[in-house]
Amino acid sequence: MTREEYIATGGTPAPTKPNGQRRAPWHDYSQPGIYMLTLSIEDRQCVFGSIVGTTRAQKGTPDYPHLQPTPFAQEVLENEIPKITKYYPNVEVWKTVLMPDHLHILVCVREPMPEGKHLGLVISGFKAGCTQAWWRLQDPSLGRTLGNRNPLPSPSSPSSPSSPPVTVPSGSPEGLSPSPSSPPVTVPSGSPEGPSPSPLRPLLFHKGYHDRIVRTPETLANVRRYMDDNPFRAKLRQEIPHLMQRRLHLWIHDREYAAFGNLFLLKNPEKIQVFFHRKNAQGIPTHLTPEYAKERDRLLRFADEGAALVTPGISKGEQGVVTEALTRHLPLIILQKEPISEYWKPSQSRFYACASGHLLILAPWSLDGTSDYERFHTLNDFAHDICLTTDTRIMDLGKL
């Protein structure tokens, strides 16, 4: 079912959430489809390893950025990932990429799921299986820890007197059949698979997960590249943090923004707004007129000379300037209506533009207007103000 069909049946789509747990309420997750799934470790602890290498190395060489896995990461790749297809033969895992504190899985649901089953149950079972694998790897003397958290108790540790233990088949939660060679594990009720949480046995994974529905071959190719490039991008953020800054509370003049990219562009002494109406006075699309071509070239020439272009890039005329500025690595400040949260990331081309120091992305915390049309005009008003002010205050110094 598409979003439009879902609305036509009386459904109300869930609002966009900036917390990274994106799901499509109009999509049937029991039906065939291709998905890129992102699962994060609770509190972003680095349980899978660390990124080693250098971005200066040639791709394919040992020094090119890659994950140096922990034994737990090896356990997940070698034993837990294969269980997905083992227990659900119609769900194929096409690609898996582990990062220190999260993982990406590209899966293909070949055929409709059995009645009562859906992708959420598959991933819930996978997460619980990984959690149990993590418990099994803990040292009996409690000498190992979850990242830099307090040591986890062993599965035999007693729970609260009011919380009886719960027996969970190893690798079989949420509908996955237990492996014949894996005995049940008895865990306190306060465990992730018990009835109530407990500070003695914290969750391994963050609640929920992010999914992206892959609909076209072009998107699939982009997703594969995105997954492959994850270690490189992570290393790049480490090597040039001053160009990959994230600021969740940045005041420019009298408005609060979140920001990602090169904050020094706000100090550029010459900032020029890029603004084009969709059509001219004669009703002709602006980007098709000779006047537009002349003005676009003038703006790009100023940027070539060092000025920073400022725009939300909404109309096709504005988008044309943004595309050319990104291609030519010119100074650019883009405003967007999409929130910038703690783990938000730009698209690949914009990510590398930030890394080269030529791009800053801003998202206002408050955006007036009841329609996209009104909000887009508000963003253009904000772009105008940014070009005039030099009053910038960073209120939150939290980085990536």
Secondary structure, 3 states (H helix, E strand, C coil): CCHHHHHHCCCCCCCCCCCCCCCCCCCCCCCCEEEEEEEEEHHHCCCCEEEECCCCCCCCCCCCCEEEECHHHHHHHHHHHHHHHHHCCCEEEEEEEECCCEEEEEEEECCCCCCCCCHHHHHHHHHHHHHHHHHHHCCCCCCCECCCCCECCCCCCCCCCCCCCEEECCCCHHHCCCCCCCCCEEECCCCCCCCCCCCCCCCCECCCCEEEEECCHHHHHHHHHHHHCHHHHHHHHHHCHHHCEEEEEEEECCEEEEEEECHHHHHCCCEEECCCCCECCCCCEHHHCHHHHHHHHHHHHHHHCCCEEEECCCCHHHHHHHHHHHHCCCCEEEECCCCCCCCCCCCHHHHHHHHCCCEEEEEECCCCCCCHHHHHHHHHHHHHHHHHCCCEEECCCCCC
